[in-house]
């Protein structure tokens, strides 16, 4: 997992982002990072999607459309699978 999960370019640690949420401009990147983190730690892709849909509604300002969140998660699931298969 990249260092981006642990610290953002602005130095904000991940637990703060999880707690306080993110605004426009950081939503997709943060959701992708969270998806990668969850998948890396063995969370099922379907569970990851449900968790991030909920997090999006409660912590993203404004929330992204559900279909966009699912596209982000799907993209990271595919990347994660390619990495596990050794194709990346």
Number of C-alpha atoms within 10 A of each C-alpha: 10 9 8 14 16 14 14 13 8 6 9 11 14 18 12 10 15 14 11 12 19 21 14 11 9 12 20 20 13 22 23 21 21 20 25 24 18 18 19 14 10 10 14 12 17 13 12 21 23 14 14 23 21 13 16 23 15 14 18 22 15 13 18 15 11 15 10 12 21 18 14 19 27 18 15 21 22 11 15 17 14 12 11 11 9 8 8 9
